[in-house]
Structure formats: structure tokens, C-alpha cells
Amino acid sequence: MRFENSWLLLLGLVIPLIIYHYLKRDHGTRLKFPSISTLKRLETSKSVYLRHSLIVLRSLCLLFLVLAMARPQSGKKTTEIVTEGVDIMLVLDTSGSMQALDFKVDGKRINRLEVVKKVVADFIAGRKNDRLGMVVFADQAFTQCPLTLDHGVMLEFLDKVQIGMAGDGTAIGSAIGTAVKRLKDIKAKSKLIILLTDGRNNSGRLSPEKAAEIARKYGIKIYTIGAGTKGQAPFLVNTFFGPQYVYQQVDLDEGTLKQIADTTDGRYFSATDTESLKKIYARIDKMEKSQVKVKEYMEYNELFCWPLLLALGFLLLEIVLANTRFRKIP
């Protein structure tokens, strides 16, 4: 609610002055008596006090008249949100090398894939206006979740991602090709692939370089993330003496990942621990923001008639009482 002519409310300051002038005014008629001792013993009639109700009625009349002139209005706000989201395909490596235990969470060693799932879940939660999908790959690549705005479903599919579910090789080209198929015919402000792997392309018929060229043709940008420490990484292996940590050489092809990113005007990132992985997804999140436009519309209804009717009612009541019950005899 608002007042269109709110400055007119200042006229209400005149009302206390009117009441003050009324109380200071002499309302009686002076008569000469030799003694007023008898008059003092007479009780004051209640009608004398009730006469002051006339000034109360007049003040209320003026008060509501001022409110009516200030034009009170009730408004209804309508908000329209227009979003231009980003369509994002998350491409995750589920090959056997993702079992490496070189990442930690709260000081505890956790395999690469579990850490990636935690970080990606946070990324999904922050992209409320975007359609997200997921491709998982090893020596095969398939769509784990098509593009959707239902991020609850997306998180359920993410939770089901496991090492070995797509084999044990690394088909980076096929993974990119599968993601491109999901994005190429979609009209969106921006189309994006975020590819995470810890290996080198050694499976599939489509080369990573050719897949990147196809992605560029359809205006799809690719961010690549190389996960894992360089050199040797620890793996937990069951031996005759029980589970033992065994260090094995990792084979991350950073050159190819950089080339993929450069071909599509994307970027390459290296994640060597949990914190760096979090920062990478947070950085991508800031770089690829959705455009949100908010339009507000206000519709006002005039309410001045109600205080105006009250003012007329109090005025009419004052006139009636002043000419009947509280009428002055000249």
C-alpha cells in the first residue's frame, strides 16, 4: 500500500491546532449573580462533557479527508523471470585408473571417482537455471542422464556412477562424440561440455581431435580437466598379506586435453587434489553464468473513496448532533 500524494499528509498537522484552539476558547455565557454558592452545589450535566464530541467528530472528518486527498492505493506486484540458461553435458571417466587414492577428504584417502562425484554434485546444485546431462565413459561411452532441469534426478544418476560401469579403457573421442550428439541440435544461449579424465585415449573409433573439431562446428565449447597427481599414484591392492598400497605410473595425456580445449575455445585445468578440483568447478561456474532477467509490474487500485466516505459520515453526524442534541440557543 502507498499514498500517491503523500506530501498532503502534512495537512494532518493542522488538526491538533484546531483542537487546541477549541479547548482554549470560552464556550460559556457570563451572568452576574450576587452569590454563586448555590450554583457550586449543582452537579455538572453530562451533556456538557458530551458537547466536546463535536470537535472529535470534526477532527476525524478532517483526518479522513486528508487521507482521501493523499490517495491511498493498494498495489499488486507481478514478477516475470526470463532466463537464458546454459546447456551443459558433464562427461566423467569411470575407467579403472579412477580407483587411485591420491585425493583426500577430511584427511581420509578416497578414490578419484568418489571425490569427483562429491564436487560435481555441488556444481549441479549451483546451476538452478541450466539444463544438465551426463555421459560416462571408459572403453565405451553412453548417456547416463539426458539433458534435464530436474536436478534431483540428475543427482540420483550421479550417485549410481561406478568404476568399471563402461569398461576399463579410455575412449575420450567417443565420450565427446556422445555428448555432442545430445547438444548439437539444441537451441541454447551456450552449449558446454565439461570433460574429466585421468588417462589417455586408447579406445573407440573416434579420435579426440576429430571429436573436438565436430564440437567446434556446432558451437560447443569444451572444458577439459586432467585429474590426479603426476607420476605415480597409490592404489589399494589385495595381496597375500592383506590390502596394501601399491604405487603405479599414471598416464595422463595433458597435451591432447589442452588441444581439445583450444580447438573449441575452452580451457584446460589440472586437478592434483580435492581442493584444486573444487576450485576448477567453481571457476567454470563463474565463467559460464546464466543470464537472468527480472521484470516487475505494479498494478494499483485507488482506495481514496473509503476514507472520503468516513469523512462525510463524521461530518454528517456532527451536523446532526449540533442541530439536535447539542444545539445552542442564542
Beta strands, then each sheet from edge to edge (+ up, - down):
strand 1: 2-3
strand 2: 72-84
strand 3: 86-93
strand 4: 103-105
strand 5: 108-110
strand 6: 132-137
strand 7: 141-148
strand 8: 190-197
strand 9: 220-227
strand 10: 232-239
strand 11: 242-249
strand 12: 268-271
strand 13: 291-302
sheet 1: 1+ 2- 13+
sheet 2: 7+ 6- 3- 8- 9- 12-
sheet 3: 4+ 5-
sheet 4: 10+ 11-
end
